[in-house]
Amino acid sequence: MNKAGSTMPSLDVHTAQINYFFRLTGLILASLIIVWSPFSGGARMPVLLLSLLGVGYALIGYHVIWQQTEVRRWTVVFLLLWMPMCISLFTSIRPQASAIAVAWFLLLYFAGITLTQVLKQARYRNLLAHVVVWTVIVWFVDSMVQYLTGTDLIGVARRADGRITGFFKDLHQGIILLPILPLACYMLIRQQKKWAAMSLLLMSAWMMTMSGSRGYLYILVLILACMVFQLRLGLKKSLLLLAVPLIAIAIAYPMSHSLISMKMAQTEQLVKPSTTTFDKLNGLLSYRLHLWETGMHMFAAYPVTGIGTSNFKAAYPDYATRADDPFVNAPTHTHNIYVELLAETGMIGLAGLVTIMLLFYRWYRAAAPTLRAEAWPFALPLMAIYFPLNTTQPMLVPWWFPLLMLIACGFIASLQPASTRQEQIDV
């Protein structure tokens, strides 16, 4: 009897150690989705390892994990995205490419299980926020080195048109900063480090400005407006917060006069005389109306199920109708989440996304006020990024969706009360 009783503490300790290992490893891999994004493979390897960890969670803790609200909710969200992708296979113009995308996306389900287990604990969310703070600082220093010397700390050169990209060889630095900023800023604000939060925002806004992407600044303005609304700041503090993008532009203008002037000239296209309203708006939007119009032609051809996941670029020359379309010979992505969904997965895909939005709103409203406060830093960037008028990156791509998944899983997990002993994985 004594011997049997004496084994119980050791079993509890063993269980706690396993849980600690799983969650700490999950936190490290979640951080690498952000930190490793500029480098070889981007988020692919962290996602693969998170998926394997998720399979481990599902196998070891199968008797507990499927009972957790956060896991059930993540399952619903995943299916609402994945099932339209599967259905689009029936009308896909490249079935093999779509099937590969569908198979890759399935891995993300198990990665999401890991993320919900990690991010439902406040201490791990806080640690992730610290990772974000230091990531922004390091990226800012690297970008400044690139501006001053022509190359960054690992030898990435400043672009010929003057754009600053930091560790990245493309323009992804700014868009990756946007979803993670609120998490870091809210942590600093709670620690009464408001000026540190303001500095972090200003550094990020400067990097976005120097990348030459106006779209990133538009999303940042939406995020800042939501922060002002939620934090109930006074007039002076609200104006100062909303002025962050303008301050960044004022700082960046003398540092990259030609780049800022080029972007301002594009913005002025709206008031210049032109043949048609289409041409005015197209010039203002860097010719993205071509992309959206062609995407809607794809949707018109297959309105219910779309042309198949991962097929927009391949199908573009066949659906473009304008002789002056610059993307016929060099297709790019849609620059709009909703056009992407309609073109590739049709009305079924759009209905899935809208349903997710309604569920997120319902779950948020049903949660206790303290839990809403925990979820807000994740809800805020999701609202801004999925704002219909944004010209953002497409959603279902390997370098971008893992970050959106991280934010969505953080939102779902943080709406749940603190973990209880019954939620632990027993081995």
VOPAGU-2260 file (C-alpha; in pm, 1 decimal, decimal comma):
REM VOPAGU-2260
SITE   aa  ch    i         X         Y         Z
SITE  MET   A    0       0,0       0,0       0,0
SITE  ASN   A    1     273,4     242,9      97,6
SITE  LYS   A    2     478,8     142,3    -197,7
SITE  ALA   A    3     190,8     197,4    -436,1
SITE  GLY   A    4     104,9     525,4    -274,2
SITE  SER   A    5     461,9     643,1    -297,7
SITE  THR   A    6     456,1     615,4    -676,5
SITE  MET   A    7     183,3     876,4    -719,9
SITE  PRO   A    8     404,1    1184,7    -661,2
SITE  SER   A    9     663,5    1050,7    -903,3
SITE  LEU   A   10     394,2     997,6   -1168,0
SITE  ASP   A   11     270,8    1353,5   -1116,5
SITE  VAL   A   12     624,2    1486,9   -1147,2
SITE  HIS   A   13     679,1    1281,1   -1461,9
SITE  THR   A   14     355,0    1411,9   -1614,3
SITE  ALA   A   15     448,8    1770,4   -1528,3
SITE  GLN   A   16     790,4    1725,5   -1687,4
SITE  ILE   A   17     638,2    1588,8   -2007,6
SITE  ASN   A   18     393,3    1879,2   -2023,5
SITE  TYR   A   19     670,2    2129,2   -1960,2
SITE  PHE   A   20     884,4    1976,0   -2235,8
SITE  PHE   A   21     597,7    1977,1   -2487,4
SITE  ARG   A   22     497,7    2335,5   -2417,1
SITE  LEU   A   23     847,3    2480,3   -2396,9
SITE  THR   A   24     939,5    2312,2   -2724,5
SITE  GLY   A   25     614,1    2438,8   -2873,5
SITE  LEU   A   26     692,0    2792,3   -2757,3
SITE  ILE   A   27    1036,9    2781,0   -2915,9
SITE  LEU   A   28     892,4    2657,5   -3245,2
SITE  ALA   A   29     612,0    2917,0   -3232,5
SITE  SER   A   30     877,3    3184,8   -3185,6
SITE  LEU   A   31    1070,8    3048,5   -3483,7
SITE  ILE   A   32     767,6    3106,3   -3708,5
SITE  ILE   A   33     849,3    3473,5   -3654,8
SITE  VAL   A   34    1224,5    3476,8   -3593,1
SITE  TRP   A   35    1322,1    3238,6   -3874,4
SITE  SER   A   36    1088,3    3390,9   -4134,3
SITE  PRO   A   37    1363,4    3585,0   -4320,5
SITE  PHE   A   38    1587,6    3282,6   -4360,4
SITE  SER   A   39    1600,6    2963,4   -4565,6
SITE  GLY   A   40    1268,3    2780,7   -4568,5
SITE  GLY   A   41    1094,9    3047,7   -4360,5
SITE  ALA   A   42     818,9    2906,4   -4141,4
SITE  ARG   A   43     814,4    2565,1   -4310,3
SITE  MET   A   44    1050,4    2381,1   -4076,3
SITE  PRO   A   45     900,3    2524,4   -3752,4
SITE  VAL   A   46     553,6    2431,5   -3882,9
SITE  LEU   A   47     664,3    2076,5   -3966,2
SITE  LEU   A   48     810,4    2030,9   -3616,6
SITE  LEU   A   49     501,7    2185,4   -3457,0
SITE  SER   A   50     293,4    1937,4   -3655,6
SITE  LEU   A   51     496,2    1642,5   -3526,2
SITE  LEU   A   52     457,2    1777,5   -3174,1
SITE  GLY   A   53      83,1    1809,1   -3236,0
SITE  VAL   A   54      66,1    1446,1   -3344,4
SITE  GLY   A   55     240,7    1360,2   -3018,3
SITE  TYR   A   56     -15,7    1560,5   -2824,6
SITE  ALA   A   57    -299,7    1385,3   -3007,2
SITE  LEU   A   58    -159,8    1036,5   -2946,5
SITE  ILE   A   59     -39,7    1071,9   -2587,8
SITE  GLY   A   60    -325,1    1282,1   -2458,4
SITE  TYR   A   61    -603,8    1156,1   -2682,3
SITE  HIS   A   62    -832,2    1094,2   -2382,6
SITE  VAL   A   63    -810,0    1459,1   -2278,1
SITE  ILE   A   64    -714,4    1675,0   -2571,9
SITE  TRP   A   65   -1030,3    1622,5   -2780,3
SITE  GLN   A   66   -1239,3    1737,1   -2483,5
SITE  GLN   A   67   -1071,4    2076,5   -2467,5
SITE  THR   A   68   -1277,6    2368,2   -2594,8
SITE  GLU   A   69    -980,8    2534,4   -2763,1
SITE  VAL   A   70    -896,2    2218,2   -2959,8
SITE  ARG   A   71   -1257,6    2168,9   -3069,8
SITE  ARG   A   72   -1277,6    2530,9   -3181,0
SITE  TRP   A   73    -950,6    2509,6   -3370,8
SITE  THR   A   74   -1081,1    2194,8   -3540,7
SITE  VAL   A   75   -1391,4    2380,2   -3659,0
SITE  VAL   A   76   -1182,8    2672,9   -3789,0
SITE  PHE   A   77    -944,7    2440,0   -3968,6
SITE  LEU   A   78   -1224,3    2243,7   -4137,1
SITE  LEU   A   79   -1394,6    2564,0   -4254,4
SITE  LEU   A   80   -1073,2    2652,0   -4439,2
SITE  TRP   A   81    -959,3    2305,9   -4544,0
SITE  MET   A   82   -1285,5    2158,8   -4675,2
SITE  PRO   A   83   -1330,3    2429,9   -4944,5
SITE  MET   A   84    -972,9    2357,1   -5054,3
SITE  CYS   A   85   -1059,3    1986,6   -5085,1
SITE  ILE   A   86   -1382,3    2059,8   -5274,4
SITE  SER   A   87   -1196,2    2287,7   -5517,1
SITE  LEU   A   88   -1000,2    1981,2   -5634,4
SITE  PHE   A   89   -1302,2    1881,7   -5843,8
SITE  THR   A   90   -1267,8    2189,7   -6065,8
SITE  SER   A   91    -895,6    2256,3   -6023,6
SITE  ILE   A   92    -710,4    2347,0   -6341,5
SITE  ARG   A   93    -398,3    2186,3   -6188,7
SITE  PRO   A   94    -519,8    1901,9   -5966,2
SITE  GLN   A   95    -171,1    1790,8   -5866,5
SITE  ALA   A   96     -66,9    2136,7   -5746,3
SITE  SER   A   97    -392,7    2178,1   -5555,6
SITE  ALA   A   98    -357,4    1832,1   -5398,4
SITE  ILE   A   99      -9,0    1918,6   -5272,5
SITE  ALA   A  100    -145,7    2237,8   -5115,8
SITE  VAL   A  101    -430,7    2044,5   -4953,5
SITE  ALA   A  102    -186,0    1788,0   -4810,0
SITE  TRP   A  103      46,9    2060,0   -4678,3
SITE  PHE   A  104    -244,6    2239,2   -4517,4
SITE  LEU   A  105    -340,3    1923,5   -4329,0
SITE  LEU   A  106      -9,4    1943,0   -4141,8
SITE  LEU   A  107    -115,7    2281,2   -4009,3
SITE  TYR   A  108    -402,0    2122,2   -3817,8
SITE  PHE   A  109    -163,9    1938,2   -3587,3
SITE  ALA   A  110      59,9    2245,0   -3564,0
SITE  GLY   A  111    -247,6    2437,5   -3447,9
SITE  ILE   A  112    -312,9    2181,2   -3174,4
SITE  THR   A  113      35,1    2247,5   -3037,2
SITE  LEU   A  114     -15,7    2623,3   -3052,6
SITE  THR   A  115    -344,9    2606,4   -2861,4
SITE  GLN   A  116    -176,1    2402,9   -2587,4
SITE  VAL   A  117     110,5    2649,2   -2557,5
SITE  LEU   A  118     -78,7    2976,5   -2586,8
SITE  LYS   A  119    -359,1    2896,6   -2344,0
SITE  GLN   A  120    -114,6    2971,1   -2062,4
SITE  ALA   A  121     -52,4    3338,6   -1990,2
SITE  ARG   A  122     314,7    3289,5   -1904,8
SITE  TYR   A  123     386,8    3145,2   -2248,1
SITE  ARG   A  124     197,8    3426,1   -2419,0
SITE  ASN   A  125     406,4    3668,2   -2215,7
SITE  LEU   A  126     728,1    3493,6   -2318,6
SITE  LEU   A  127     620,0    3507,0   -2683,3
SITE  ALA   A  128     556,9    3880,2   -2643,9
SITE  HIS   A  129     914,2    3922,4   -2516,7
SITE  VAL   A  130    1041,5    3735,1   -2822,0
SITE  VAL   A  131     846,7    3977,3   -3042,1
SITE  VAL   A  132     996,4    4280,0   -2866,2
SITE  TRP   A  133    1351,8    4162,2   -2921,3
SITE  THR   A  134    1276,6    4052,7   -3276,8
SITE  VAL   A  135    1153,7    4401,5   -3366,2
SITE  ILE   A  136    1462,3    4558,6   -3205,4
SITE  VAL   A  137    1704,6    4327,8   -3388,3
SITE  TRP   A  138    1525,2    4377,0   -3721,3
SITE  PHE   A  139    1532,2    4754,7   -3671,1
SITE  VAL   A  140    1905,8    4755,3   -3596,6
SITE  ASP   A  141    1969,8    4534,2   -3898,5
SITE  SER   A  142    1758,4    4759,5   -4122,6
SITE  MET   A  143    1942,4    5065,6   -3997,1
SITE  VAL   A  144    2276,3    4898,4   -4073,1
SITE  GLN   A  145    2148,6    4817,2   -4421,5
SITE  TYR   A  146    2048,5    5180,7   -4472,5
SITE  LEU   A  147    2380,4    5321,2   -4348,0
SITE  THR   A  148    2620,1    5075,8   -4513,4
SITE  GLY   A  149    2425,5    4937,4   -4809,1
SITE  THR   A  150    2420,6    4582,4   -4672,3
SITE  ASP   A  151    2271,2    4437,7   -4355,6
SITE  LEU   A  152    2438,8    4224,1   -4088,7
SITE  ILE   A  153    2430,6    3907,2   -4302,6
SITE  GLY   A  154    2511,5    4073,8   -4632,9
SITE  VAL   A  155    2163,9    4139,0   -4777,1
SITE  ALA   A  156    2199,5    4445,6   -4999,7
SITE  ARG   A  157    1971,6    4747,3   -5005,1
SITE  ARG   A  158    1752,5    4732,6   -5314,8
SITE  ALA   A  159    1840,3    4940,8   -5618,0
SITE  ASP   A  160    1531,6    5159,9   -5572,8
SITE  GLY   A  161    1635,3    5241,9   -5214,8
SITE  ARG   A  162    1398,9    5005,6   -5034,0
SITE  ILE   A  163    1517,4    4872,1   -4699,6
SITE  THR   A  164    1433,4    4503,9   -4647,7
SITE  GLY   A  165    1656,9    4405,7   -4353,6
SITE  PHE   A  166    1725,4    4033,1   -4326,8
SITE  PHE   A  167    1460,5    3969,2   -4592,0
SITE  LYS   A  168    1530,8    3948,8   -4963,8
SITE  ASP   A  169    1174,1    4055,0   -5040,6
SITE  LEU   A  170     923,2    4298,4   -4888,3
SITE  HIS   A  171     785,6    4060,5   -4624,1
SITE  GLN   A  172     942,6    4228,0   -4320,1
SITE  GLY   A  173     669,8    4488,7   -4284,3
SITE  ILE   A  174     374,9    4253,3   -4326,3
SITE  ILE   A  175     520,0    4005,7   -4074,3
SITE  LEU   A  176     559,2    4284,7   -3819,5
SITE  LEU   A  177     191,2    4381,5   -3836,5
SITE  PRO   A  178      24,8    4076,1   -3672,5
SITE  ILE   A  179     278,8    4049,8   -3390,6
SITE  LEU   A  180     305,7    4414,8   -3286,2
SITE  PRO   A  181     -11,0    4431,2   -3068,4
SITE  LEU   A  182     102,3    4135,3   -2856,2
SITE  ALA   A  183     430,1    4308,0   -2770,3
SITE  CYS   A  184     276,5    4653,3   -2724,8
SITE  TYR   A  185       2,1    4536,3   -2489,7
SITE  MET   A  186     257,2    4352,5   -2276,4
SITE  LEU   A  187     466,5    4670,2   -2246,9
SITE  ILE   A  188     159,5    4880,8   -2168,7
SITE  ARG   A  189      57,6    4641,6   -1890,6
SITE  GLN   A  190     407,1    4677,3   -1748,6
SITE  GLN   A  191     365,4    5056,4   -1749,0
SITE  LYS   A  192     624,1    5089,8   -2026,1
SITE  LYS   A  193     414,2    5302,7   -2257,1
SITE  TRP   A  194     706,9    5488,8   -2409,4
SITE  ALA   A  195     875,5    5156,2   -2486,1
SITE  ALA   A  196     557,7    5048,8   -2666,0
SITE  MET   A  197     553,3    5378,0   -2857,6
SITE  SER   A  198     918,4    5331,3   -2953,2
SITE  LEU   A  199     846,4    4980,1   -3076,7
SITE  LEU   A  200     562,2    5109,9   -3292,8
SITE  LEU   A  201     777,9    5388,1   -3430,4
SITE  MET   A  202    1062,2    5149,7   -3518,1
SITE  SER   A  203     817,1    4921,6   -3695,3
SITE  ALA   A  204     651,9    5209,4   -3881,1
SITE  TRP   A  205     993,7    5330,7   -3997,5
SITE  MET   A  206    1077,8    4984,7   -4134,0
SITE  MET   A  207     742,4    4968,1   -4313,4
SITE  THR   A  208     793,6    5314,4   -4462,2
SITE  MET   A  209    1146,4    5238,8   -4579,1
SITE  SER   A  210    1023,7    4920,2   -4746,4
SITE  GLY   A  211     813,5    5141,2   -4974,7
SITE  SER   A  212     487,4    4960,6   -4906,9
SITE  ARG   A  213     198,0    5197,0   -4839,2
SITE  GLY   A  214     -35,5    4904,6   -4774,0
SITE  TYR   A  215     151,1    4810,9   -4457,8
SITE  LEU   A  216     106,1    5162,0   -4319,4
SITE  TYR   A  217    -266,4    5152,2   -4396,0
SITE  ILE   A  218    -302,9    4833,2   -4190,0
SITE  LEU   A  219     -92,2    4986,7   -3912,3
SITE  VAL   A  220    -329,9    5283,9   -3900,6
SITE  LEU   A  221    -623,0    5043,5   -3858,9
SITE  ILE   A  222    -441,9    4865,0   -3575,8
SITE  LEU   A  223    -361,3    5193,3   -3401,8
SITE  ALA   A  224    -722,0    5312,0   -3436,7
SITE  CYS   A  225    -844,1    4990,8   -3272,8
SITE  MET   A  226    -589,6    5035,4   -2992,9
SITE  VAL   A  227    -714,4    5387,8   -2928,6
SITE  PHE   A  228   -1072,1    5259,6   -2913,3
SITE  GLN   A  229    -994,5    4968,1   -2682,2
SITE  LEU   A  230    -752,1    5144,6   -2447,1
SITE  ARG   A  231    -980,4    5447,2   -2402,8
SITE  LEU   A  232    -686,9    5686,9   -2421,6
SITE  GLY   A  233    -719,6    6061,6   -2369,1
SITE  LEU   A  234    -723,8    6298,6   -2665,2
SITE  LYS   A  235    -351,6    6384,5   -2655,5
SITE  LYS   A  236    -237,0    6024,2   -2621,6
SITE  SER   A  237    -479,3    5911,2   -2890,8
SITE  LEU   A  238    -353,3    6172,4   -3136,5
SITE  LEU   A  239       7,8    6083,9   -3055,2
SITE  LEU   A  240     -58,1    5715,7   -3115,3
SITE  LEU   A  241    -238,9    5779,3   -3443,3
SITE  ALA   A  242      44,0    6008,3   -3552,5
SITE  VAL   A  243     303,3    5728,2   -3539,7
SITE  PRO   A  244     285,3    5656,1   -3917,6
SITE  LEU   A  245     313,0    6027,0   -3997,5
SITE  ILE   A  246     613,3    6063,4   -3767,4
SITE  ALA   A  247     774,8    5761,2   -3934,8
SITE  ILE   A  248     717,6    5913,3   -4280,2
SITE  ALA   A  249     861,7    6246,2   -4162,9
SITE  ILE   A  250    1173,8    6068,0   -4034,9
SITE  ALA   A  251    1204,6    5850,0   -4346,3
SITE  TYR   A  252    1152,1    6128,2   -4601,6
SITE  PRO   A  253    1499,5    6287,5   -4580,7
SITE  MET   A  254    1654,0    5940,6   -4552,7
SITE  SER   A  255    1497,6    5811,1   -4875,3
SITE  HIS   A  256    1361,2    6111,3   -5062,1
SITE  SER   A  257    1336,4    5937,9   -5402,3
SITE  LEU   A  258    1148,7    5634,1   -5265,6
SITE  ILE   A  259     896,5    5840,3   -5067,8
SITE  SER   A  260     847,6    6076,3   -5362,4
SITE  MET   A  261     778,7    5780,9   -5593,2
SITE  LYS   A  262     513,0    5648,3   -5355,9
SITE  MET   A  263     357,8    5991,9   -5315,0
SITE  ALA   A  264     341,8    6027,0   -5693,3
SITE  GLN   A  265     151,2    5698,3   -5712,7
SITE  THR   A  266     -91,7    5824,7   -5448,6
SITE  GLU   A  267    -148,2    6144,7   -5647,8
SITE  GLN   A  268    -266,5    5941,5   -5948,1
SITE  LEU   A  269    -619,8    5967,8   -5811,0
SITE  VAL   A  270    -645,2    6343,0   -5875,5
SITE  LYS   A  271    -458,3    6355,6   -6205,8
SITE  PRO   A  272    -647,0    6364,4   -6537,6
SITE  SER   A  273    -671,4    6018,7   -6689,0
SITE  THR   A  274    -870,3    5832,0   -6951,9
SITE  THR   A  275   -1090,6    5640,2   -6711,2
SITE  THR   A  276   -1163,6    5605,3   -6342,1
SITE  PHE   A  277   -1019,3    5255,2   -6370,3
SITE  ASP   A  278    -682,8    5398,7   -6479,2
SITE  LYS   A  279    -681,0    5647,1   -6191,1
SITE  LEU   A  280    -753,9    5386,3   -5928,6
SITE  ASN   A  281    -522,1    5136,8   -6093,3
SITE  GLY   A  282    -231,2    5379,6   -6079,5
SITE  LEU   A  283    -308,1    5460,8   -5717,4
SITE  LEU   A  284    -312,5    5090,4   -5629,7
SITE  SER   A  285       7,2    4999,0   -5816,8
SITE  TYR   A  286    -195,0    4826,2   -6093,6
SITE  ARG   A  287    -364,7    4586,4   -5854,3
SITE  LEU   A  288    -701,4    4642,4   -6020,2
SITE  HIS   A  289    -563,5    4423,9   -6299,4
SITE  LEU   A  290    -511,0    4144,6   -6045,8
SITE  TRP   A  291    -854,4    4180,7   -5889,3
SITE  GLU   A  292   -1037,1    4204,7   -6219,6
SITE  THR   A  293    -863,3    3892,2   -6347,4
SITE  GLY   A  294    -933,9    3713,5   -6019,9
SITE  MET   A  295   -1303,2    3792,2   -6059,0
SITE  HIS   A  296   -1292,9    3649,1   -6411,4
SITE  MET   A  297   -1168,2    3323,7   -6257,4
SITE  PHE   A  298   -1449,6    3338,5   -6002,7
SITE  ALA   A  299   -1704,6    3398,2   -6279,0
SITE  ALA   A  300   -1580,1    3086,8   -6458,1
SITE  TYR   A  301   -1606,8    2866,0   -6147,3
SITE  PRO   A  302   -1827,9    3056,5   -5900,4
SITE  VAL   A  303   -1900,8    2771,8   -5658,7
SITE  THR   A  304   -1568,9    2590,1   -5613,5
SITE  GLY   A  305   -1309,2    2813,2   -5783,5
SITE  ILE   A  306   -1018,8    2719,6   -6009,8
SITE  GLY   A  307    -842,3    2525,4   -5734,9
SITE  THR   A  308    -604,2    2615,9   -5453,5
SITE  SER   A  309    -259,6    2750,0   -5557,5
SITE  ASN   A  310    -365,5    2813,6   -5916,7
SITE  PHE   A  311    -401,7    3192,0   -5938,0
SITE  LYS   A  312     -58,8    3259,6   -6087,7
SITE  ALA   A  313     -73,2    2968,4   -6330,2
SITE  ALA   A  314    -420,6    3062,3   -6454,1
SITE  TYR   A  315    -358,3    3437,4   -6475,1
SITE  PRO   A  316    -256,7    3466,1   -6844,7
SITE  ASP   A  317    -565,6    3269,3   -6948,9
SITE  TYR   A  318    -808,7    3498,3   -6766,5
SITE  ALA   A  319    -647,3    3841,4   -6812,2
SITE  THR   A  320    -834,4    4054,3   -7066,8
SITE  ARG   A  321    -650,7    4388,6   -7081,9
SITE  ALA   A  322    -371,7    4441,3   -7333,2
SITE  ASP   A  323    -177,9    4667,1   -7097,4
SITE  ASP   A  324    -184,8    4422,4   -6803,9
SITE  PRO   A  325     178,7    4407,0   -6677,0
SITE  PHE   A  326     116,6    4082,7   -6487,9
SITE  VAL   A  327      38,0    3862,8   -6789,0
SITE  ASN   A  328     405,4    3784,1   -6840,3
SITE  ALA   A  329     495,2    3802,9   -6470,8
SITE  PRO   A  330     194,6    3689,1   -6263,6
SITE  THR   A  331     194,2    3762,6   -5893,1
SITE  HIS   A  332     -46,6    3694,3   -5607,1
SITE  THR   A  333    -387,9    3859,0   -5569,1
SITE  HIS   A  334    -297,9    4121,6   -5305,3
SITE  ASN   A  335    -641,5    4063,2   -5155,6
SITE  ILE   A  336    -757,8    3777,7   -4934,2
SITE  TYR   A  337   -1116,4    3782,8   -5058,8
SITE  VAL   A  338   -1029,0    3786,2   -5428,5
SITE  GLU   A  339    -791,2    3496,7   -5361,7
SITE  LEU   A  340   -1063,0    3290,5   -5192,9
SITE  LEU   A  341   -1324,8    3364,1   -5457,7
SITE  ALA   A  342   -1087,6    3286,3   -5744,4
SITE  GLU   A  343    -941,4    2965,4   -5601,1
SITE  THR   A  344   -1217,9    2821,0   -5379,2
SITE  GLY   A  345   -1530,8    3008,0   -5495,8
SITE  MET   A  346   -1831,4    3094,7   -5283,1
SITE  ILE   A  347   -1771,2    2790,4   -5064,2
SITE  GLY   A  348   -1431,4    2924,1   -4959,3
SITE  LEU   A  349   -1565,8    3273,1   -4891,1
SITE  ALA   A  350   -1855,6    3129,0   -4690,3
SITE  GLY   A  351   -1606,3    2934,7   -4479,2
SITE  LEU   A  352   -1406,4    3246,9   -4395,8
SITE  VAL   A  353   -1716,1    3452,5   -4314,0
SITE  THR   A  354   -1837,8    3173,9   -4084,9
SITE  ILE   A  355   -1503,6    3179,2   -3901,8
SITE  MET   A  356   -1537,6    3554,4   -3848,7
SITE  LEU   A  357   -1886,4    3514,4   -3704,4
SITE  LEU   A  358   -1767,0    3234,6   -3475,2
SITE  PHE   A  359   -1473,8    3443,6   -3353,4
SITE  TYR   A  360   -1709,7    3727,9   -3271,4
SITE  ARG   A  361   -1948,1    3492,1   -3090,6
SITE  TRP   A  362   -1669,5    3329,7   -2889,2
SITE  TYR   A  363   -1524,9    3667,6   -2798,0
SITE  ARG   A  364   -1860,9    3809,0   -2681,5
SITE  ALA   A  365   -1936,3    3495,6   -2477,6
SITE  ALA   A  366   -1606,2    3511,6   -2285,5
SITE  ALA   A  367   -1554,7    3682,0   -1950,6
SITE  PRO   A  368   -1416,7    4039,6   -1962,5
SITE  THR   A  369   -1080,3    3927,5   -1822,9
SITE  LEU   A  370   -1046,9    3668,0   -2097,0
SITE  ARG   A  371   -1145,9    3920,2   -2363,7
SITE  ALA   A  372    -861,3    4140,2   -2243,9
SITE  GLU   A  373    -623,3    3847,0   -2290,4
SITE  ALA   A  374    -756,6    3776,5   -2639,3
SITE  TRP   A  375    -761,2    4137,4   -2761,4
SITE  PRO   A  376    -391,9    4155,0   -2871,8
SITE  PHE   A  377    -468,8    3862,3   -3103,8
SITE  ALA   A  378    -811,1    3984,6   -3215,7
SITE  LEU   A  379    -684,3    4329,3   -3310,2
SITE  PRO   A  380    -441,6    4230,1   -3590,8
SITE  LEU   A  381    -690,8    3977,0   -3726,6
SITE  MET   A  382    -954,3    4250,3   -3759,9
SITE  ALA   A  383    -710,3    4483,4   -3934,9
SITE  ILE   A  384    -560,4    4225,4   -4171,5
SITE  TYR   A  385    -899,0    4086,1   -4274,8
SITE  PHE   A  386   -1046,7    4431,5   -4327,4
SITE  PRO   A  387   -1193,9    4398,3   -4678,5
SITE  LEU   A  388   -1024,9    4703,9   -4830,5
SITE  ASN   A  389    -671,6    4594,4   -4746,6
SITE  THR   A  390    -433,5    4506,1   -5028,5
SITE  THR   A  391    -258,2    4242,5   -4822,1
SITE  GLN   A  392     -82,7    3919,0   -4903,5
SITE  PRO   A  393    -291,9    3614,0   -4998,4
SITE  MET   A  394    -387,8    3396,0   -4703,5
SITE  LEU   A  395    -308,8    3038,3   -4805,3
SITE  VAL   A  396      65,7    3059,4   -4873,4
SITE  PRO   A  397     339,5    2874,9   -4676,5
SITE  TRP   A  398     531,9    3181,5   -4556,0
SITE  TRP   A  399     228,4    3383,1   -4440,1
SITE  PHE   A  400     -49,4    3152,9   -4321,2
SITE  PRO   A  401     154,9    2998,8   -4033,7
SITE  LEU   A  402     179,7    3344,7   -3880,0
SITE  LEU   A  403    -195,4    3400,7   -3920,6
SITE  MET   A  404    -249,2    3056,9   -3766,7
SITE  LEU   A  405     -30,1    3154,0   -3471,4
SITE  ILE   A  406    -241,7    3463,6   -3410,2
SITE  ALA   A  407    -572,3    3278,4   -3458,5
SITE  CYS   A  408    -470,1    2997,9   -3221,1
SITE  GLY   A  409    -356,7    3258,5   -2968,6
SITE  PHE   A  410    -699,5    3418,8   -2990,5
SITE  ILE   A  411    -883,5    3087,9   -2946,0
SITE  ALA   A  412    -660,7    2967,9   -2661,3
SITE  SER   A  413    -657,1    3293,3   -2464,9
SITE  LEU   A  414   -1038,8    3292,5   -2445,6
SITE  GLN   A  415   -1019,7    2985,1   -2223,7
SITE  PRO   A  416    -967,6    2995,3   -1844,8
SITE  ALA   A  417    -631,2    2893,6   -1701,0
SITE  SER   A  418    -545,8    2525,8   -1738,3
SITE  THR   A  419    -663,7    2280,4   -1476,0
SITE  ARG   A  420    -498,6    1959,9   -1368,1
SITE  GLN   A  421    -749,9    1756,2   -1568,9
SITE  GLU   A  422    -631,4    1926,4   -1888,4
SITE  GLN   A  423    -275,1    1799,2   -1849,9
SITE  ILE   A  424    -151,3    1522,5   -2074,3
SITE  ASP   A  425    -106,2    1200,5   -1878,5
SITE  VAL   A  426     156,2     952,4   -1994,3
